[in-house]
Amino acid sequence: LCYAVLFVIVLAIIMWFAERALKSPWGRMMRAIRDNRDAAAAMGKDVKRRHLQTFVLGCAVCGIAGAMLTTLDGQLTPTSYIPLRYTFLIWVMVILGGSGNNWGSILGGFIIWFLWVEAEPFGNWFMSTVTAPLGEESELAQHLVAGAAYMRYLMMGAILLTVMRFAPKGLIPEATNRSTAMTRSS
């Protein structure tokens, strides 16, 4: 419970800073660079410096997240690093929530985390139910039940494909100005 409270406090602080930055002139400049770096450079913005600035800020947030993860686990073991879990899942979280919206990324993170945690028990139940007619002695049944943990990967892939097909901008897409949207559509 204490760790959950600490997590919520740190998340609230980071979100407060992110939302303030997003609505500031700096945030508008960063969106302009994201949308068209050549036009932003033509307007006198130092694109390379801003990219470096964004990278440093992102690394600082990742450092805070890593410190919190180490505090939660009680140890840091480099061999426990699984690229799929810490790289691919993060992208799925952002894509599901909406890449241009901070709140969407948080929503995507919570949804994917919940599904990641619940996929293994669901997979065990599902495989046990499907293989029940084969009997407990069946090698096929034992193999399928033993591989139920891999339902996580199947579920994440299915979620990613579904979101990319039906909601490519995520569950909470980036809000745009009406005047900007009208200019782009004409």
C-alpha atoms as an extended CHARMM CRD file, in Angstrom:
* protein
*
       186  EXT
         1         1  LEU       CA              0.0000000000        0.0000000000        0.0000000000  PROA      1               0.0000000000
         2         2  CYS       CA              2.8360000000        2.4000000000        0.8440000000  PROA      2               0.0000000000
         3         3  TYR       CA              4.4800000000        1.7040000000       -2.4980000000  PROA      3               0.0000000000
         4         4  ALA       CA              1.1900000000        2.3220000000       -4.3120000000  PROA      4               0.0000000000
         5         5  VAL       CA              0.8600000000        5.6940000000       -2.5630000000  PROA      5               0.0000000000
         6         6  LEU       CA              4.4660000000        6.5540000000       -3.4910000000  PROA      6               0.0000000000
         7         7  PHE       CA              3.7610000000        5.5140000000       -7.0900000000  PROA      7               0.0000000000
         8         8  VAL       CA              0.6520000000        7.7140000000       -7.2850000000  PROA      8               0.0000000000
         9         9  ILE       CA              2.5320000000       10.6970000000       -5.8150000000  PROA      9               0.0000000000
        10        10  VAL       CA              5.4550000000       10.3380000000       -8.2480000000  PROA      10              0.0000000000
        11        11  LEU       CA              3.0530000000        9.8200000000      -11.1660000000  PROA      11              0.0000000000
        12        12  ALA       CA              1.0590000000       12.9180000000      -10.1760000000  PROA      12              0.0000000000
        13        13  ILE       CA              4.2240000000       15.0430000000       -9.9660000000  PROA      13              0.0000000000
        14        14  ILE       CA              5.5180000000       13.8340000000      -13.3370000000  PROA      14              0.0000000000
        15        15  MET       CA              2.1070000000       14.3450000000      -14.9590000000  PROA      15              0.0000000000
        16        16  TRP       CA              1.8290000000       17.8360000000      -13.5030000000  PROA      16              0.0000000000
        17        17  PHE       CA              5.1940000000       18.7820000000      -15.0160000000  PROA      17              0.0000000000
        18        18  ALA       CA              4.3550000000       17.0760000000      -18.3280000000  PROA      18              0.0000000000
        19        19  GLU       CA              0.9990000000       18.8280000000      -18.6740000000  PROA      19              0.0000000000
        20        20  ARG       CA              2.5040000000       22.2080000000      -17.7990000000  PROA      20              0.0000000000
        21        21  ALA       CA              5.2880000000       21.6640000000      -20.3280000000  PROA      21              0.0000000000
        22        22  LEU       CA              2.8150000000       20.5340000000      -22.9850000000  PROA      22              0.0000000000
        23        23  LYS       CA              0.7290000000       23.7110000000      -22.6590000000  PROA      23              0.0000000000
        24        24  SER       CA              3.7070000000       26.0670000000      -22.5300000000  PROA      24              0.0000000000
        25        25  PRO       CA              5.4360000000       27.7320000000      -25.4990000000  PROA      25              0.0000000000
        26        26  TRP       CA              8.1690000000       25.0970000000      -25.1160000000  PROA      26              0.0000000000
        27        27  GLY       CA              5.5540000000       22.3460000000      -25.5890000000  PROA      27              0.0000000000
        28        28  ARG       CA              4.1170000000       24.0190000000      -28.6780000000  PROA      28              0.0000000000
        29        29  MET       CA              7.6310000000       24.3080000000      -30.0910000000  PROA      29              0.0000000000
        30        30  MET       CA              8.2760000000       20.6090000000      -29.3890000000  PROA      30              0.0000000000
        31        31  ARG       CA              5.0420000000       19.6360000000      -31.1630000000  PROA      31              0.0000000000
        32        32  ALA       CA              6.0350000000       21.8320000000      -34.1130000000  PROA      32              0.0000000000
        33        33  ILE       CA              9.4020000000       20.0780000000      -34.2860000000  PROA      33              0.0000000000
        34        34  ARG       CA              7.6680000000       16.6910000000      -34.0850000000  PROA      34              0.0000000000
        35        35  ASP       CA              5.2260000000       17.5680000000      -36.8570000000  PROA      35              0.0000000000
        36        36  ASN       CA              7.7040000000       19.1990000000      -39.2640000000  PROA      36              0.0000000000
        37        37  ARG       CA             11.3050000000       19.5610000000      -38.1840000000  PROA      37              0.0000000000
        38        38  ASP       CA             12.3510000000       21.3200000000      -41.3950000000  PROA      38              0.0000000000
        39        39  ALA       CA              9.7330000000       24.0400000000      -40.9560000000  PROA      39              0.0000000000
        40        40  ALA       CA             10.6880000000       24.4480000000      -37.2870000000  PROA      40              0.0000000000
        41        41  ALA       CA             14.3550000000       24.7750000000      -38.2470000000  PROA      41              0.0000000000
        42        42  ALA       CA             13.4070000000       27.3550000000      -40.8730000000  PROA      42              0.0000000000
        43        43  MET       CA             11.6600000000       29.3360000000      -38.1160000000  PROA      43              0.0000000000
        44        44  GLY       CA             14.9470000000       29.4730000000      -36.2000000000  PROA      44              0.0000000000
        45        45  LYS       CA             14.4560000000       26.6190000000      -33.7360000000  PROA      45              0.0000000000
        46        46  ASP       CA             17.5520000000       24.6020000000      -32.8330000000  PROA      46              0.0000000000
        47        47  VAL       CA             16.1220000000       21.1770000000      -33.6490000000  PROA      47              0.0000000000
        48        48  LYS       CA             19.1800000000       19.1410000000      -32.6180000000  PROA      48              0.0000000000
        49        49  ARG       CA             19.3580000000       20.8580000000      -29.2640000000  PROA      49              0.0000000000
        50        50  ARG       CA             15.6460000000       20.2680000000      -28.6430000000  PROA      50              0.0000000000
        51        51  HSD       CA             15.9920000000       16.6000000000      -29.5990000000  PROA      51              0.0000000000
        52        52  LEU       CA             18.8400000000       16.2850000000      -27.1010000000  PROA      52              0.0000000000
        53        53  GLN       CA             16.7630000000       18.0990000000      -24.4900000000  PROA      53              0.0000000000
        54        54  THR       CA             13.8500000000       15.7160000000      -25.0310000000  PROA      54              0.0000000000
        55        55  PHE       CA             16.1590000000       12.7120000000      -24.8220000000  PROA      55              0.0000000000
        56        56  VAL       CA             17.6390000000       13.9360000000      -21.5260000000  PROA      56              0.0000000000
        57        57  LEU       CA             14.1870000000       14.5970000000      -20.0350000000  PROA      57              0.0000000000
        58        58  GLY       CA             12.9520000000       11.1830000000      -21.1480000000  PROA      58              0.0000000000
        59        59  CYS       CA             16.0200000000        9.5270000000      -19.6540000000  PROA      59              0.0000000000
        60        60  ALA       CA             15.4190000000       11.3530000000      -16.3660000000  PROA      60              0.0000000000
        61        61  VAL       CA             11.8640000000       10.0030000000      -16.2040000000  PROA      61              0.0000000000
        62        62  CYS       CA             13.1360000000        6.5120000000      -17.0780000000  PROA      62              0.0000000000
        63        63  GLY       CA             15.7450000000        6.8410000000      -14.3270000000  PROA      63              0.0000000000
        64        64  ILE       CA             13.0250000000        7.6590000000      -11.8090000000  PROA      64              0.0000000000
        65        65  ALA       CA             10.9980000000        4.6720000000      -13.0470000000  PROA      65              0.0000000000
        66        66  GLY       CA             14.0560000000        2.4150000000      -12.7990000000  PROA      66              0.0000000000
        67        67  ALA       CA             14.7620000000        3.5820000000       -9.2530000000  PROA      67              0.0000000000
        68        68  MET       CA             11.1590000000        2.8540000000       -8.3000000000  PROA      68              0.0000000000
        69        69  LEU       CA             11.2880000000       -0.5920000000       -9.9400000000  PROA      69              0.0000000000
        70        70  THR       CA             14.4940000000       -1.4150000000       -8.0810000000  PROA      70              0.0000000000
        71        71  THR       CA             12.8920000000       -0.2530000000       -4.8400000000  PROA      71              0.0000000000
        72        72  LEU       CA              9.8690000000       -2.4610000000       -5.5170000000  PROA      72              0.0000000000
        73        73  ASP       CA             11.8920000000       -5.5620000000       -6.4380000000  PROA      73              0.0000000000
        74        74  GLY       CA             14.5280000000       -4.9570000000       -3.7770000000  PROA      74              0.0000000000
        75        75  GLN       CA             17.3030000000       -5.6900000000       -6.2420000000  PROA      75              0.0000000000
        76        76  LEU       CA             18.5750000000       -4.8730000000       -9.7010000000  PROA      76              0.0000000000
        77        77  THR       CA             19.5290000000       -7.9160000000      -11.7300000000  PROA      77              0.0000000000
        78        78  PRO       CA             20.7350000000       -7.2010000000      -15.2530000000  PROA      78              0.0000000000
        79        79  THR       CA             20.0430000000      -10.8070000000      -16.2840000000  PROA      79              0.0000000000
        80        80  SER       CA             16.3410000000      -10.3330000000      -15.5390000000  PROA      80              0.0000000000
        81        81  TYR       CA             16.0680000000       -7.7480000000      -18.3310000000  PROA      81              0.0000000000
        82        82  ILE       CA             13.7020000000       -9.0760000000      -20.9700000000  PROA      82              0.0000000000
        83        83  PRO       CA             13.6310000000       -6.7830000000      -24.0290000000  PROA      83              0.0000000000
        84        84  LEU       CA             10.0840000000       -7.8040000000      -24.9450000000  PROA      84              0.0000000000
        85        85  ARG       CA              8.7600000000       -6.8810000000      -21.5250000000  PROA      85              0.0000000000
        86        86  TYR       CA             10.5440000000       -3.5710000000      -21.1470000000  PROA      86              0.0000000000
        87        87  THR       CA             10.5660000000       -2.3610000000      -24.7400000000  PROA      87              0.0000000000
        88        88  PHE       CA              7.7400000000       -3.9050000000      -26.7420000000  PROA      88              0.0000000000
        89        89  LEU       CA              5.1870000000       -3.6570000000      -23.9320000000  PROA      89              0.0000000000
        90        90  ILE       CA              5.9560000000        0.0220000000      -23.4070000000  PROA      90              0.0000000000
        91        91  TRP       CA              5.2310000000        0.6720000000      -27.0880000000  PROA      91              0.0000000000
        92        92  VAL       CA              1.9970000000       -1.3230000000      -26.8640000000  PROA      92              0.0000000000
        93        93  MET       CA              0.9810000000        0.7430000000      -23.8120000000  PROA      93              0.0000000000
        94        94  VAL       CA              1.6120000000        4.0260000000      -25.6270000000  PROA      94              0.0000000000
        95        95  ILE       CA             -0.0630000000        2.9050000000      -28.8630000000  PROA      95              0.0000000000
        96        96  LEU       CA             -3.1220000000        1.5980000000      -26.9990000000  PROA      96              0.0000000000
        97        97  GLY       CA             -3.5690000000        4.7660000000      -24.9430000000  PROA      97              0.0000000000
        98        98  GLY       CA             -2.6830000000        7.2770000000      -27.6330000000  PROA      98              0.0000000000
        99        99  SER       CA              0.8020000000        8.4830000000      -28.4380000000  PROA      99              0.0000000000
       100       100  GLY       CA              0.0330000000       12.1900000000      -28.4030000000  PROA      100             0.0000000000
       101       101  ASN       CA             -1.7370000000       12.2500000000      -25.0600000000  PROA      101             0.0000000000
       102       102  ASN       CA             -0.1240000000       11.8700000000      -21.6330000000  PROA      102             0.0000000000
       103       103  TRP       CA             -3.3390000000       10.6250000000      -20.0380000000  PROA      103             0.0000000000
       104       104  GLY       CA             -3.8230000000        8.1230000000      -22.8500000000  PROA      104             0.0000000000
       105       105  SER       CA             -0.3670000000        6.6980000000      -22.2470000000  PROA      105             0.0000000000
       106       106  ILE       CA             -1.1740000000        6.2530000000      -18.5640000000  PROA      106             0.0000000000
       107       107  LEU       CA             -4.4970000000        4.5810000000      -19.4030000000  PROA      107             0.0000000000
       108       108  GLY       CA             -2.7450000000        2.2890000000      -21.8840000000  PROA      108             0.0000000000
       109       109  GLY       CA             -0.1140000000        1.4750000000      -19.2750000000  PROA      109             0.0000000000
       110       110  PHE       CA             -2.6740000000        0.4490000000      -16.6790000000  PROA      110             0.0000000000
       111       111  ILE       CA             -4.7200000000       -1.6000000000      -19.1590000000  PROA      111             0.0000000000
       112       112  ILE       CA             -1.7120000000       -3.4610000000      -20.5550000000  PROA      112             0.0000000000
       113       113  TRP       CA             -0.2720000000       -4.0220000000      -17.0720000000  PROA      113             0.0000000000
       114       114  PHE       CA             -3.5860000000       -5.4800000000      -15.8830000000  PROA      114             0.0000000000
       115       115  LEU       CA             -3.9130000000       -7.7230000000      -18.9330000000  PROA      115             0.0000000000
       116       116  TRP       CA             -0.2570000000       -8.8120000000      -18.6490000000  PROA      116             0.0000000000
       117       117  VAL       CA             -0.7930000000       -9.8360000000      -15.0240000000  PROA      117             0.0000000000
       118       118  GLU       CA             -4.1240000000      -11.5750000000      -15.6690000000  PROA      118             0.0000000000
       119       119  ALA       CA             -3.1470000000      -13.3130000000      -18.9330000000  PROA      119             0.0000000000
       120       120  GLU       CA             -1.2550000000      -16.1620000000      -17.2710000000  PROA      120             0.0000000000
       121       121  PRO       CA             -4.0630000000      -17.2440000000      -14.8920000000  PROA      121             0.0000000000
       122       122  PHE       CA             -6.5340000000      -16.9270000000      -17.7590000000  PROA      122             0.0000000000
       123       123  GLY       CA             -4.2050000000      -18.9580000000      -19.9980000000  PROA      123             0.0000000000
       124       124  ASN       CA             -3.8940000000      -21.6940000000      -17.3640000000  PROA      124             0.0000000000
       125       125  TRP       CA             -7.6690000000      -21.8680000000      -16.9470000000  PROA      125             0.0000000000
       126       126  PHE       CA             -8.2840000000      -21.7880000000      -20.7010000000  PROA      126             0.0000000000
       127       127  MET       CA             -5.7370000000      -24.5010000000      -21.5250000000  PROA      127             0.0000000000
       128       128  SER       CA             -6.9220000000      -26.6890000000      -18.6450000000  PROA      128             0.0000000000
       129       129  THR       CA            -10.5080000000      -26.3610000000      -19.8510000000  PROA      129             0.0000000000
       130       130  VAL       CA             -9.6780000000      -27.0040000000      -23.5100000000  PROA      130             0.0000000000
       131       131  THR       CA             -7.4260000000      -29.9940000000      -22.7750000000  PROA      131             0.0000000000
       132       132  ALA       CA             -9.7050000000      -31.5760000000      -20.1310000000  PROA      132             0.0000000000
       133       133  PRO       CA            -11.1690000000      -34.1260000000      -22.6120000000  PROA      133             0.0000000000
       134       134  LEU       CA             -7.6390000000      -35.3240000000      -23.4620000000  PROA      134             0.0000000000
       135       135  GLY       CA             -6.9500000000      -36.4080000000      -19.8840000000  PROA      135             0.0000000000
       136       136  GLU       CA             -4.1200000000      -35.4470000000      -17.5560000000  PROA      136             0.0000000000
       137       137  GLU       CA             -1.7900000000      -38.1480000000      -18.9240000000  PROA      137             0.0000000000
       138       138  SER       CA             -1.8130000000      -36.7670000000      -22.4660000000  PROA      138             0.0000000000
       139       139  GLU       CA              1.5150000000      -35.2710000000      -23.5380000000  PROA      139             0.0000000000
       140       140  LEU       CA             -0.2800000000      -32.7290000000      -25.6980000000  PROA      140             0.0000000000
       141       141  ALA       CA             -2.3850000000      -31.5850000000      -22.7450000000  PROA      141             0.0000000000
       142       142  GLN       CA              0.6870000000      -31.2890000000      -20.5100000000  PROA      142             0.0000000000
       143       143  HSD       CA              2.5560000000      -29.3320000000      -23.1820000000  PROA      143             0.0000000000
       144       144  LEU       CA             -0.3390000000      -26.9250000000      -23.7690000000  PROA      144             0.0000000000
       145       145  VAL       CA             -0.9000000000      -26.3290000000      -20.0490000000  PROA      145             0.0000000000
       146       146  ALA       CA              2.8510000000      -25.7800000000      -19.5210000000  PROA      146             0.0000000000
       147       147  GLY       CA              2.8830000000      -23.2280000000      -22.3520000000  PROA      147             0.0000000000
       148       148  ALA       CA             -0.1140000000      -21.2880000000      -21.0510000000  PROA      148             0.0000000000
       149       149  ALA       CA              2.1540000000      -18.4680000000      -19.8710000000  PROA      149             0.0000000000
       150       150  TYR       CA              2.7720000000      -17.6340000000      -23.5280000000  PROA      150             0.0000000000
       151       151  MET       CA             -0.8610000000      -16.5400000000      -23.8030000000  PROA      151             0.0000000000
       152       152  ARG       CA              0.4980000000      -13.1720000000      -22.6690000000  PROA      152             0.0000000000
       153       153  TYR       CA              2.3640000000      -12.6860000000      -25.9210000000  PROA      153             0.0000000000
       154       154  LEU       CA             -0.6100000000      -13.8100000000      -27.9850000000  PROA      154             0.0000000000
       155       155  MET       CA             -2.8730000000      -11.4150000000      -26.0920000000  PROA      155             0.0000000000
       156       156  MET       CA             -0.4930000000       -8.4520000000      -26.4940000000  PROA      156             0.0000000000
       157       157  GLY       CA             -0.1560000000       -9.1240000000      -30.2170000000  PROA      157             0.0000000000
       158       158  ALA       CA             -3.9250000000       -9.3850000000      -30.6300000000  PROA      158             0.0000000000
       159       159  ILE       CA             -4.4310000000       -6.1250000000      -28.7090000000  PROA      159             0.0000000000
       160       160  LEU       CA             -1.8240000000       -4.3420000000      -30.8270000000  PROA      160             0.0000000000
       161       161  LEU       CA             -3.3710000000       -5.5500000000      -34.0880000000  PROA      161             0.0000000000
       162       162  THR       CA             -6.8870000000       -4.6490000000      -32.9350000000  PROA      162             0.0000000000
       163       163  VAL       CA             -5.8850000000       -1.1490000000      -31.8500000000  PROA      163             0.0000000000
       164       164  MET       CA             -3.9000000000       -0.4930000000      -35.0210000000  PROA      164             0.0000000000
       165       165  ARG       CA             -6.8900000000       -1.6000000000      -37.1050000000  PROA      165             0.0000000000
       166       166  PHE       CA             -9.8020000000        0.0360000000      -35.2840000000  PROA      166             0.0000000000
       167       167  ALA       CA             -8.2830000000        2.9190000000      -33.2700000000  PROA      167             0.0000000000
       168       168  PRO       CA             -4.9210000000        3.8430000000      -34.8250000000  PROA      168             0.0000000000
       169       169  LYS       CA             -4.6990000000        7.0420000000      -32.7550000000  PROA      169             0.0000000000
       170       170  GLY       CA             -5.2980000000        5.1260000000      -29.5080000000  PROA      170             0.0000000000
       171       171  LEU       CA             -8.0800000000        5.1520000000      -26.9410000000  PROA      171             0.0000000000
       172       172  ILE       CA             -7.4750000000        8.8230000000      -26.0920000000  PROA      172             0.0000000000
       173       173  PRO       CA             -6.0830000000       10.4950000000      -29.2320000000  PROA      173             0.0000000000
       174       174  GLU       CA             -4.1390000000       13.7350000000      -29.1640000000  PROA      174             0.0000000000
       175       175  ALA       CA             -6.4370000000       16.7450000000      -29.0120000000  PROA      175             0.0000000000
       176       176  THR       CA             -6.0260000000       19.1700000000      -31.8920000000  PROA      176             0.0000000000
       177       177  ASN       CA             -7.1060000000       22.7680000000      -32.3220000000  PROA      177             0.0000000000
       178       178  ARG       CA            -10.2530000000       23.2040000000      -34.3620000000  PROA      178             0.0000000000
       179       179  SER       CA             -8.5630000000       25.8940000000      -36.4470000000  PROA      179             0.0000000000
       180       180  THR       CA             -5.5840000000       23.6050000000      -37.1130000000  PROA      180             0.0000000000
       181       181  ALA       CA             -7.8750000000       20.7200000000      -38.0260000000  PROA      181             0.0000000000
       182       182  MET       CA             -9.8890000000       22.9250000000      -40.4040000000  PROA      182             0.0000000000
       183       183  THR       CA             -6.7350000000       24.1890000000      -42.0880000000  PROA      183             0.0000000000
       184       184  ARG       CA             -5.4170000000       20.6610000000      -42.5880000000  PROA      184             0.0000000000
       185       185  SER       CA             -8.6980000000       19.3290000000      -43.9920000000  PROA      185             0.0000000000
       186       186  SER       CA             -9.0360000000       22.0660000000      -46.6240000000  PROA      186             0.0000000000
